[in-house]
Amino acid sequence: MQLGINLGYWGAGMDADNLAVAQEADRLGYAVCWAAEAYGSDAATVLTWVAAQTDRIDVGSAIFQIPARQPAMTAMTAATLDSLSGGRFRLGLGVSGPQVSEGWYGVKFDKPLARTREYVEIIRKAMTRERLSYEGEHWTLPLPGGPGKPLKLTVHPQREHIPLYIAAIGPKNLEQTGEIADGALLIFPSAAHLEDTAITYLRAGREKAGKTLDGFDICPTLPLAVGDDKDVTTLADTFRPYTALYVGGMGSRKQNFYNQLAQRMGYEKEAAEIQDKYLAGDKQGAAAAIPHELIDQTTLLGSVDRIADRMKAYAEAGVTTLTLAPAGFTLEERVASLRAGSEALERAGLA
């Protein structure tokens, strides 16, 4: 199992520290550095900045939002980043959510699975550097009846095949991801529930494509906080606002994929209470309603030995790249967490 680092969103006041964290992850031998985008910093610019100042670590988009870019533009960006980074780019895609898609990009959030499938097909076709033509429900290239003609990508990517990941949570999305992608980006993963909530659907998708999970990268992101095992409860409490935001307020009442995931993990009653309080404006109450076990199951907390044991559980559950989001108020604390993660991987015998 390999380790990755998730820098989250740029522009939150820790940009210089984020670069230093990426450089330390590069030095420690982490496999990939991911950057996110929502409605602030864009991931492509951040990844270019990081790639220019690191040597070995891959850089990946987690995620490029599908409603933000035409698929041909994403193919251009992927090819350019792969070329500039010397073959170190990983393309992560996702449909985002209805509030961002419709509120920020003005793109209707409908038929996300069909849109994703067409989007991936167009990107893959463009990356072959053949002339691009496509007829689908959501995209037609070139547009009929006009001056457009099939064009081909002029940029030569460093590699013939750029790894393509999809951020997936729901069963149907997970199954399609297994079918059409090279890896899955997961969030709020519990090792104990991973088979039932994710891998069984990914496996079904691979089988539909005539493949197995061999070579498919299962890549969850977990917050990491290092400390004494006696303080695990206190460490978990630092992630209550984060968990409340996703389970309670990320999306609408009917379309909160993270809330639905918590329900599939057995927290139906708690997930409803968290959402009710968060949407009513009681964010503190929502955070307080989160069971400690839900946080502990979906983060890495405690001593290096405890984290190593948890890493073993994730590896046994099928995780191939474990992406860490190290907690810390200072650069020193975040770097110390990175080093602890690397040490835990070695103690677990997974390095």
ChimeraX attribute file (.defattr): number of C-alpha atoms within 10 A of each C-alpha:
attribute: neighborCount
match mode: 1-to-1
recipient: residues
	/A:1	20
	/A:2	18
	/A:3	24
	/A:4	28
	/A:5	28
	/A:6	24
	/A:7	22
	/A:8	18
	/A:9	22
	/A:10	19
	/A:11	13
	/A:12	10
	/A:13	9
	/A:14	15
	/A:15	14
	/A:16	11
	/A:17	16
	/A:18	21
	/A:19	18
	/A:20	19
	/A:21	23
	/A:22	27
	/A:23	22
	/A:24	18
	/A:25	24
	/A:26	21
	/A:27	13
	/A:28	16
	/A:29	16
	/A:30	25
	/A:31	20
	/A:32	24
	/A:33	29
	/A:34	29
	/A:35	25
	/A:36	23
	/A:37	19
	/A:38	18
	/A:39	13
	/A:40	11
	/A:41	15
	/A:42	20
	/A:43	23
	/A:44	22
	/A:45	13
	/A:46	22
	/A:47	22
	/A:48	17
	/A:49	12
	/A:50	23
	/A:51	26
	/A:52	11
	/A:53	15
	/A:54	19
	/A:55	14
	/A:56	19
	/A:57	24
	/A:58	23
	/A:59	30
	/A:60	30
	/A:61	26
	/A:62	25
	/A:63	25
	/A:64	25
	/A:65	25
	/A:66	21
	/A:67	23
	/A:68	20
	/A:69	13
	/A:70	13
	/A:71	21
	/A:72	21
	/A:73	13
	/A:74	23
	/A:75	25
	/A:76	19
	/A:77	15
	/A:78	26
	/A:79	26
	/A:80	20
	/A:81	25
	/A:82	24
	/A:83	17
	/A:84	16
	/A:85	23
	/A:86	17
	/A:87	20
	/A:88	22
	/A:89	31
	/A:90	23
	/A:91	25
	/A:92	26
	/A:93	25
	/A:94	19
	/A:95	21
	/A:96	20
	/A:97	20
	/A:98	20
	/A:99	17
	/A:100	19
	/A:101	21
	/A:102	14
	/A:103	12
	/A:104	13
	/A:105	14
	/A:106	13
	/A:107	15
	/A:108	13
	/A:109	16
	/A:110	11
	/A:111	9
	/A:112	17
	/A:113	14
	/A:114	14
	/A:115	19
	/A:116	23
	/A:117	15
	/A:118	18
	/A:119	22
	/A:120	22
	/A:121	16
	/A:122	24
	/A:123	20
	/A:124	17
	/A:125	18
	/A:126	24
	/A:127	25
	/A:128	15
	/A:129	15
	/A:130	13
	/A:131	14
	/A:132	19
	/A:133	17
	/A:134	16
	/A:135	13
	/A:136	13
	/A:137	9
	/A:138	11
	/A:139	16
	/A:140	12
	/A:141	16
	/A:142	16
	/A:143	14
	/A:144	10
	/A:145	6
	/A:146	7
	/A:147	7
	/A:148	10
	/A:149	13
	/A:150	12
	/A:151	14
	/A:152	16
	/A:153	18
	/A:154	12
	/A:155	15
	/A:156	15
	/A:157	25
	/A:158	18
	/A:159	14
	/A:160	11
	/A:161	12
	/A:162	20
	/A:163	18
	/A:164	23
	/A:165	28
	/A:166	27
	/A:167	24
	/A:168	24
	/A:169	22
	/A:170	16
	/A:171	17
	/A:172	14
	/A:173	21
	/A:174	25
	/A:175	23
	/A:176	23
	/A:177	29
	/A:178	32
	/A:179	23
	/A:180	19
	/A:181	21
	/A:182	21
	/A:183	27
	/A:184	26
	/A:185	23
	/A:186	20
	/A:187	18
	/A:188	22
	/A:189	23
	/A:190	24
	/A:191	21
	/A:192	14
	/A:193	15
	/A:194	18
	/A:195	15
	/A:196	13
	/A:197	21
	/A:198	23
	/A:199	22
	/A:200	15
	/A:201	22
	/A:202	29
	/A:203	22
	/A:204	20
	/A:205	24
	/A:206	22
	/A:207	15
	/A:208	15
	/A:209	13
	/A:210	9
	/A:211	15
	/A:212	16
	/A:213	18
	/A:214	8
	/A:215	10
	/A:216	20
	/A:217	22
	/A:218	23
	/A:219	24
	/A:220	22
	/A:221	22
	/A:222	23
	/A:223	21
	/A:224	25
	/A:225	30
	/A:226	25
	/A:227	15
	/A:228	14
	/A:229	16
	/A:230	10
	/A:231	13
	/A:232	18
	/A:233	15
	/A:234	15
	/A:235	23
	/A:236	23
	/A:237	17
	/A:238	13
	/A:239	18
	/A:240	20
	/A:241	17
	/A:242	14
	/A:243	23
	/A:244	25
	/A:245	19
	/A:246	18
	/A:247	29
	/A:248	29
	/A:249	23
	/A:250	21
	/A:251	19
	/A:252	14
	/A:253	14
	/A:254	8
	/A:255	13
	/A:256	18
	/A:257	19
	/A:258	22
	/A:259	27
	/A:260	18
	/A:261	22
	/A:262	21
	/A:263	16
	/A:264	15
	/A:265	17
	/A:266	12
	/A:267	17
	/A:268	14
	/A:269	10
	/A:270	19
	/A:271	24
	/A:272	20
	/A:273	17
	/A:274	29
	/A:275	27
	/A:276	18
	/A:277	20
	/A:278	22
	/A:279	16
	/A:280	13
	/A:281	12
	/A:282	14
	/A:283	21
	/A:284	14
	/A:285	16
	/A:286	28
	/A:287	23
	/A:288	16
	/A:289	18
	/A:290	22
	/A:291	14
	/A:292	15
	/A:293	10
	/A:294	18
	/A:295	23
	/A:296	18
	/A:297	18
	/A:298	21
	/A:299	23
	/A:300	27
	/A:301	26
	/A:302	23
	/A:303	19
	/A:304	25
	/A:305	16
	/A:306	17
	/A:307	25
	/A:308	24
	/A:309	16
	/A:310	21
	/A:311	24
	/A:312	19
	/A:313	16
	/A:314	21
	/A:315	18
	/A:316	12
	/A:317	16
	/A:318	17
	/A:319	23
	/A:320	19
	/A:321	24
	/A:322	25
	/A:323	26
	/A:324	25
	/A:325	22
	/A:326	23
	/A:327	20
	/A:328	15
	/A:329	8
	/A:330	11
	/A:331	16
	/A:332	13
	/A:333	15
	/A:334	23
	/A:335	21
	/A:336	19
	/A:337	22
	/A:338	28
	/A:339	16
	/A:340	21
	/A:341	26
	/A:342	21
	/A:343	18
	/A:344	23
	/A:345	24
	/A:346	12
	/A:347	17
	/A:348	19
	/A:349	12
	/A:350	15
	/A:351	13
